[in-house]
Amino acid sequence: MSNRFFLRAVIAGTLCLSGMSLGCSTSPSAPTPPPALPAPVPVPVPVPVALQGVSLTSNPSVVTAGGQLGVSWVAPSGRSAWDWIGLFKVADPSTSYENGWWQYTNGAVSGTLTLSAPTQPGEYEFRYLVDDGFNEAARSTRVTVTPSAPSPPGVYTVTAGTNTVGPGGQLSVSWTTSNGGHNDWIVLLKNGDSNAGYSWWTGWTDGATSGTFTLNAPALAGQYEFRYLLDDGYDDAAVSSLVTVSASAGPTYNRSPQ
């Protein structure tokens, strides 16, 4: 081989090895594939379990929201103390127990539990679940919760003992109601002030359907009125006629017979 061809072969080989080939056949090595990801762990799905002798009975089948509801169960002996009964909306998963009511059976073979029905109307059911888990062994028949009937409108009156009184004089107020609440209250306010305004006097009815309070009139002259407010709030159910506190009226005294 002539020196020229030898030198050409040497140069071509050098270029191929350096990745600068001008026609030689070279193929880059394939990239190393990343390691395979681990297979996802399936989430266990609650399923019914074959447990003979378990039954649930609800009573009644229709109840008003907030009314009394009961459930009875029967289970075989030897059951776990951590078996439990829950109340669920129909079609809700058993894992939604935190939104409702539930109770352990303590391993008892039978028993009855009472509770207040949910306040939200709808279709519900009791489920017997096994060993502190979410696998169910029995369901009750459906319980229909209906809206509660609205409370009948109350009749309220609030009456001032006098229409005119001197500053600091004695004043009285009486009230009547057909269905008074324990947290109902009566306030004395300046005429035109809001129910949440400055109260010159307050008195709690404690749920009584009638009564009378005595108090001292404000020292500041002006026109006032009593208002009957509901349930520790600022919604009024009755307003008295105006009470005028006037210096010209002079103070009012109670005199005892001598």
Sequence and secondary structure as in RCSB ss.txt:
>XXXX:A:sequence
MSNRFFLRAVIAGTLCLSGMSLGCSTSPSAPTPPPALPAPVPVPVPVPVALQGVSLTSNPSVVTAGGQLGVSWVA
PSGRSAWDWIGLFKVADPSTSYENGWWQYTNGAVSGTLTLSAPTQPGEYEFRYLVDDGFNEAARSTRVTVTPSAP
SPPGVYTVTAGTNTVGPGGQLSVSWTTSNGGHNDWIVLLKNGDSNAGYSWWTGWTDGATSGTFTLNAPALAGQYE
FRYLLDDGYDDAAVSSLVTVSASAGPTYNRSPQ
>XXXX:A:secstr
  HHHHHHHHHHHHHHHTT  SS                            TT EEEEE SEEETT EEEEEEE 
 TT  TT EEEEEETT  GGGGGGSEEEE TT SEEEEEEE  SS EEEEEEEE TTSS EEEE   EEEE    
     EEEEES SEE TT EEEEEEEESS  TT EEEEEETT  TTS  SEEEE TT SEEEEEEE  SS EEEE
EEEE TTSS EEEE   EEE GGG         
